Amino acid sequence: MSRARDVVDVVARALAARPNGVQATEYERRNQTVVELTMAPGELGRVIGRQGRTASAIRSLASAAGELEGLRVAVDFLDE
C-alpha cells in the first residue's frame, strides 16, 4: 500500500457524501502504479469536480506522494 493510494483514499472520502462507498485499489502497469478509485453510484461527479479540476488536483497530489517513494502514479476514476 503506497502513500499515493492513501492520499487518494483520504481525499475521496472527505469529498464523498457516502464515504463508505469509496474504495481505492492499486496495481502495477508498465512500470507505473495505477490507483483505481471506485465510488458509490452517483458520487463520482463530486470527486471529478467542475471541468475536472478536482480530479486533476487529486492526480497531482497522488503523483507528488508517489514521488516520495520513487513511483510514477496514475489515477483512474471508476463508477460502479
DSSP file (Angstrom, degrees, kcal/mol; ACC not computed):
  #  RESIDUE AA STRUCTURE BP1 BP2  ACC     N-H-->O    O-->H-N    N-H-->O    O-->H-N    TCO  KAPPA ALPHA  PHI   PSI    X-CA   Y-CA   Z-CA
    1    1 A M              0   0    0      0, 0.0     2,-0.2     0, 0.0    24,-0.0   0.000 360.0 360.0 360.0 124.6    0.0    0.0    0.0
    2    2 A S     >  -     0   0    0      1,-0.1     4,-1.7     0, 0.0     5,-0.1  -0.478 360.0-114.7 -98.7 166.7    1.6    3.3   -1.1
    3    3 A R  H  > S+     0   0    0     62,-0.2     4,-2.7     1,-0.2     5,-0.2   0.867 115.5  60.3 -64.0 -36.4    1.3    6.8    0.1
    4    4 A A  H  > S+     0   0    0      1,-0.2     4,-2.3     2,-0.2    -1,-0.2   0.917 104.7  47.4 -60.2 -44.6   -0.4    7.7   -3.2
    5    5 A R  H  > S+     0   0    0      1,-0.2     4,-2.4     2,-0.2    -1,-0.2   0.904 111.8  51.2 -63.2 -41.0   -3.2    5.3   -2.6
    6    6 A D  H  X S+     0   0    0     -4,-1.7     4,-2.5     2,-0.2    -2,-0.2   0.907 109.7  49.5 -62.2 -42.5   -3.7    6.6    0.9
    7    7 A V  H  X S+     0   0    0     -4,-2.7     4,-2.4     2,-0.2     5,-0.3   0.935 112.3  47.1 -63.0 -46.8   -3.8   10.2   -0.3
    8    8 A V  H  X S+     0   0    0     -4,-2.3     4,-2.4     1,-0.2     5,-0.2   0.913 113.3  49.5 -61.2 -43.3   -6.4    9.4   -3.0
    9    9 A D  H  X S+     0   0    0     -4,-2.4     4,-2.3    -5,-0.2    -2,-0.2   0.928 112.3  46.1 -62.7 -47.5   -8.5    7.4   -0.4
   10   10 A V  H  X S+     0   0    0     -4,-2.5     4,-1.8     2,-0.2    -2,-0.2   0.919 115.2  45.8 -64.6 -44.8   -8.5   10.2    2.2
   11   11 A V  H  X S+     0   0    0     -4,-2.4     4,-1.6    -5,-0.2    -1,-0.2   0.920 113.6  49.1 -66.3 -43.4   -9.3   13.0   -0.2
   12   12 A A  H  X S+     0   0    0     -4,-2.4     4,-1.8    -5,-0.3    -2,-0.2   0.899 110.6  50.2 -64.8 -40.4  -12.1   11.0   -1.9
   13   13 A R  H  < S+     0   0    0     -4,-2.3    -1,-0.2     1,-0.2    -2,-0.2   0.868 109.0  52.8 -65.1 -35.1  -13.7   10.0    1.5
   14   14 A A  H  < S+     0   0    0     -4,-1.8    -1,-0.2     1,-0.2    -2,-0.2   0.842 114.5  41.8 -68.1 -32.7  -13.6   13.7    2.5
   15   15 A L  H  < S+     0   0    0     -4,-1.6    -2,-0.2    -5,-0.1    -1,-0.2   0.732  97.4  93.0 -85.8 -23.6  -15.4   14.7   -0.7
   16   16 A A     <  -     0   0    0     -4,-1.8    28,-0.0    -5,-0.2     6,-0.0  -0.424  64.3-148.4 -78.1 143.9  -18.0   11.9   -0.8
   17   17 A A  S    S+     0   0    0      1,-0.3    -1,-0.1    -2,-0.1     3,-0.1   0.792 103.1  38.2 -74.3 -30.0  -21.4   12.1    0.7
   18   18 A R  S >  S+     0   0    0      1,-0.1     3,-2.0    22,-0.1    22,-0.3  -0.779  71.1 179.0-121.2  85.4  -21.2    8.4    1.4
   19   19 A P  G >  S+     0   0    0      0, 0.0     3,-1.4     0, 0.0    -1,-0.1   0.734  76.5  67.8 -61.7 -22.5  -17.6    7.7    2.5
   20   20 A N  G 3  S+     0   0    0      1,-0.3    -7,-0.0    -3,-0.1    -2,-0.0   0.714  92.8  60.9 -70.2 -18.0  -18.3    4.0    3.0
   21   21 A G  G <  S+     0   0    0     -3,-2.0     2,-0.4    -8,-0.1    -1,-0.3   0.405  83.4 101.9 -87.2   2.5  -18.8    3.7   -0.8
   22   22 A V    <   +     0   0    0     -3,-1.4     2,-0.4    17,-0.2    17,-0.2  -0.730  44.2 172.7 -92.0 133.1  -15.2    4.8   -1.5
   23   23 A Q  E     -A   38   0A   0     15,-2.3    15,-3.0    -2,-0.4     2,-0.5  -0.964  11.2-169.3-142.0 123.9  -12.6    2.2   -2.4
   24   24 A A  E     +A   37   0A   0     -2,-0.4     2,-0.3    13,-0.2    13,-0.2  -0.957  12.6 173.7-114.0 125.3   -9.1    2.9   -3.7
   25   25 A T  E     -A   36   0A   0     11,-2.4    11,-3.0    -2,-0.5     2,-0.3  -0.876  12.2-154.2-125.1 159.7   -7.0    0.0   -5.0
   26   26 A E  E     +A   35   0A   0     -2,-0.3     2,-0.3     9,-0.2     9,-0.2  -0.970  15.9 164.2-136.6 152.6   -3.6   -0.1   -6.7
   27   27 A Y  E     -A   34   0A   0      7,-1.8     7,-3.3    -2,-0.3     2,-0.4  -0.959  37.0-100.5-154.5 167.8   -1.7   -2.3   -9.1
   28   28 A E  E     +A   33   0A   0     -2,-0.3     2,-0.3     5,-0.2     5,-0.2  -0.769  35.2 171.7 -97.1 138.2    1.3   -2.1  -11.3
   29   29 A R        -     0   0    0      3,-3.0     3,-0.4    -2,-0.4    -2,-0.0  -0.901  68.4 -23.7-147.7 116.6    1.1   -1.5  -15.0
   30   30 A R  S    S-     0   0    0     -2,-0.3     3,-0.1     1,-0.2    -1,-0.0   0.918 125.9 -45.5  49.6  58.6    4.1   -0.8  -17.3
   31   31 A N  S    S+     0   0    0      1,-0.2     2,-0.4    40,-0.0    41,-0.3   0.791 121.7 103.7  59.3  31.4    6.5    0.5  -14.6
   32   32 A Q  S    S-     0   0    0     -3,-0.4    -3,-3.0    39,-0.1     2,-0.5  -0.999  70.1-127.9-142.9 140.6    3.7    2.7  -13.2
   33   33 A T  E     -Ab  28  73A   0     39,-3.1    41,-2.4    -2,-0.4     2,-0.5  -0.797  24.6-158.5 -89.2 126.8    1.5    2.4  -10.1
   34   34 A V  E     -Ab  27  74A   0     -7,-3.3    -7,-1.8    -2,-0.5     2,-0.6  -0.927   3.2-160.4-109.5 125.1   -2.2    2.8  -11.0
   35   35 A V  E     -Ab  26  75A   0     39,-3.0    41,-2.8    -2,-0.5     2,-0.5  -0.925   7.9-158.9-104.4 119.0   -4.6    3.8   -8.3
   36   36 A E  E     -Ab  25  76A   0    -11,-3.0   -11,-2.4    -2,-0.6     2,-0.6  -0.872   2.4-159.4-100.2 126.2   -8.2    3.0   -9.2
   37   37 A L  E     -Ab  24  77A   0     39,-3.0    41,-3.3    -2,-0.5     2,-0.5  -0.925   7.1-170.9-108.7 119.1  -10.9    4.9   -7.3
   38   38 A T  E     -Ab  23  78A   0    -15,-3.0   -15,-2.3    -2,-0.6     2,-0.3  -0.927   6.7-171.0-111.4 132.6  -14.3    3.4   -7.2
   39   39 A M  E     - b   0  79A   0     39,-1.3    41,-1.0    -2,-0.5   -17,-0.2  -0.765  31.2 -92.1-118.1 162.5  -17.2    5.4   -5.8
   40   40 A A    >   -     0   0    0    -22,-0.3     3,-2.2    -2,-0.3     4,-0.4  -0.339  67.4 -72.2 -64.5 155.8  -20.8    4.7   -4.9
   41   41 A P  T 3  S+     0   0    0      0, 0.0    -1,-0.2     0, 0.0    38,-0.0  -0.270 121.7  12.8 -54.9 131.6  -23.3    5.3   -7.7
   42   42 A G  T 3  S+     0   0    0     -3,-0.1     4,-0.2     1,-0.0     3,-0.2   0.378 104.5  94.1  85.2  -3.7  -23.8    9.0   -8.4
   43   43 A E    X>  +     0   0    0     -3,-2.2     3,-1.1     1,-0.2     4,-1.0   0.643  58.4  83.1 -94.0 -17.0  -20.8   10.1   -6.3
   44   44 A L  H 3> S+     0   0    0     -4,-0.4     4,-2.2     1,-0.3     3,-0.4   0.827  82.4  62.6 -62.6 -32.6  -18.2   10.3   -9.0
   45   45 A G  H 3> S+     0   0    0      1,-0.2     4,-2.2     2,-0.2    -1,-0.3   0.830  98.1  57.1 -61.9 -32.6  -19.2   13.8  -10.0
   46   46 A R  H <4 S+     0   0    0     -3,-1.1    -1,-0.2     1,-0.2    -2,-0.2   0.869 111.4  42.2 -64.8 -36.7  -18.3   15.1   -6.6
   47   47 A V  H  < S+     0   0    0     -4,-1.0    -2,-0.2    -3,-0.4    -1,-0.2   0.818 114.1  49.6 -83.3 -31.7  -14.7   13.8   -7.0
   48   48 A I  H  < S-     0   0    0     -4,-2.2     7,-1.9     6,-0.2     6,-0.7   0.905  93.8-171.3 -73.9 -40.7  -14.3   14.8  -10.6
   49   49 A G    ><  -     0   0    0     -4,-2.2     3,-1.4    -5,-0.2     2,-0.3  -0.068  38.8 -25.7  78.2 179.4  -15.5   18.4  -10.0
   50   50 A R  G >  S-     0   0    0      1,-0.3     3,-2.0     2,-0.1     4,-0.2  -0.512 132.8 -10.8 -71.4 127.9  -16.3   21.1  -12.4
   51   51 A Q  G 3  S-     0   0    0     -2,-0.3    -1,-0.3     1,-0.3    -2,-0.1   0.705 122.1 -71.2  54.6  23.2  -14.3   20.7  -15.7
   52   52 A G  G <> S+     0   0    0     -3,-1.4     4,-2.3     3,-0.1    -1,-0.3   0.638  96.6 133.9  76.4  14.5  -12.2   18.0  -14.0
   53   53 A R  H <> S+     0   0    0     -3,-2.0     4,-2.1     2,-0.2    -4,-0.2   0.909  72.6  46.6 -66.2 -42.0  -10.4   20.4  -11.7
   54   54 A T  H  > S+     0   0    0     -6,-0.7     4,-2.4     2,-0.2    -5,-0.2   0.910 112.5  50.6 -67.3 -40.9  -10.8   18.3   -8.5
   55   55 A A  H  > S+     0   0    0     -7,-1.9     4,-2.4     1,-0.2    -2,-0.2   0.904 110.1  50.6 -61.6 -41.2   -9.8   15.2  -10.4
   56   56 A S  H  X S+     0   0    0     -4,-2.3     4,-2.1    -8,-0.3    -1,-0.2   0.897 110.0  49.8 -63.3 -40.6   -6.7   17.0  -11.7
   57   57 A A  H  X S+     0   0    0     -4,-2.1     4,-2.4     2,-0.2    -2,-0.2   0.891 110.0  50.6 -65.7 -39.1   -5.8   18.1   -8.2
   58   58 A I  H  X S+     0   0    0     -4,-2.4     4,-2.5     1,-0.2    -2,-0.2   0.913 110.1  50.2 -64.5 -42.1   -6.2   14.6   -6.9
   59   59 A R  H  X S+     0   0    0     -4,-2.4     4,-2.3     1,-0.2    -2,-0.2   0.895 110.5  50.0 -62.8 -39.4   -3.9   13.3   -9.6
   60   60 A S  H  X S+     0   0    0     -4,-2.1     4,-2.3     2,-0.2    -2,-0.2   0.915 111.4  48.0 -65.5 -43.1   -1.3   15.9   -8.7
   61   61 A L  H  X S+     0   0    0     -4,-2.4     4,-2.4     2,-0.2    -2,-0.2   0.909 112.7  48.6 -63.3 -42.5   -1.4   15.0   -5.0
   62   62 A A  H  X S+     0   0    0     -4,-2.5     4,-2.4     2,-0.2    -2,-0.2   0.900 111.2  50.4 -65.3 -40.3   -1.1   11.3   -5.8
   63   63 A S  H  X S+     0   0    0     -4,-2.3     4,-2.0     2,-0.2    -2,-0.2   0.912 111.1  48.3 -63.8 -42.6    1.8   12.0   -8.2
   64   64 A A  H  X S+     0   0    0     -4,-2.3     4,-1.0     2,-0.2    -2,-0.2   0.902 112.2  48.8 -64.7 -41.0    3.6   14.1   -5.5
   65   65 A A  H  X S+     0   0    0     -4,-2.4     4,-0.5     1,-0.2     3,-0.3   0.882 110.6  51.8 -66.1 -37.3    3.0   11.4   -2.9
   66   66 A G  H ><>S+     0   0    0     -4,-2.4     5,-3.0     1,-0.2     3,-1.2   0.861 101.4  60.3 -66.7 -35.8    4.3    8.7   -5.3
   67   67 A E  H ><5S+     0   0    0     -4,-2.0     3,-1.0     1,-0.3    -1,-0.2   0.828  95.2  63.0 -61.6 -31.6    7.5   10.7   -6.0
   68   68 A L  H 3<5S+     0   0    0     -4,-1.0    -1,-0.3    -3,-0.3    -2,-0.2   0.788 111.7  37.7 -62.7 -26.7    8.4   10.5   -2.3
   69   69 A E  T <<5S-     0   0    0     -3,-1.2    -1,-0.3    -4,-0.5    -2,-0.2   0.313 121.0-106.3-104.8   5.5    8.6    6.7   -2.8
   70   70 A G  T < 5S+     0   0    0     -3,-1.0     2,-0.3    -4,-0.3    -3,-0.2   0.794  75.6 135.7  75.3  29.1   10.1    6.9   -6.2
   71   71 A L      < -     0   0    0     -5,-3.0     2,-0.5    -8,-0.1    -1,-0.3  -0.822  54.4-137.2-111.7 148.2    6.9    5.8   -8.0
   72   72 A R        -     0   0    0     -2,-0.3   -39,-3.1   -41,-0.3     2,-0.4  -0.912  33.9-161.8 -95.7 128.9    5.2    7.1  -11.1
   73   73 A V  E     -b   33   0A   0     -2,-0.5     2,-0.3   -41,-0.2   -39,-0.2  -0.921  19.1-177.0-123.3 138.0    1.5    7.2  -10.3
   74   74 A A  E     -b   34   0A   0    -41,-2.4   -39,-3.0    -2,-0.4     2,-0.5  -0.966  15.8-147.3-124.8 146.7   -1.7    7.4  -12.4
   75   75 A V  E     -b   35   0A   0     -2,-0.3     2,-0.4   -41,-0.2   -39,-0.2  -0.968   9.4-167.4-118.4 127.4   -5.2    7.7  -11.0
   76   76 A D  E     -b   36   0A   0    -41,-2.8   -39,-3.0    -2,-0.5     2,-0.6  -0.944  11.2-147.4-112.0 134.2   -8.2    6.1  -12.7
   77   77 A F  E     -b   37   0A   0     -2,-0.4     2,-0.4   -41,-0.2   -39,-0.2  -0.898  18.4-173.7-104.0 123.1  -11.8    7.1  -11.6
   78   78 A L  E     -b   38   0A   0    -41,-3.3   -39,-1.3    -2,-0.6     2,-0.4  -0.925  13.2-150.3-119.3 141.4  -14.4    4.3  -11.9
   79   79 A D  E      b   39   0A   0     -2,-0.4   -39,-0.1   -41,-0.2   -41,-0.1  -0.924 360.0 360.0-109.7 133.8  -18.1    4.5  -11.4
   80   80 A E              0   0    0    -41,-1.0    -1,-0.1    -2,-0.4   -40,-0.1   0.489 360.0 360.0 -73.3 360.0  -20.0    1.4  -10.2
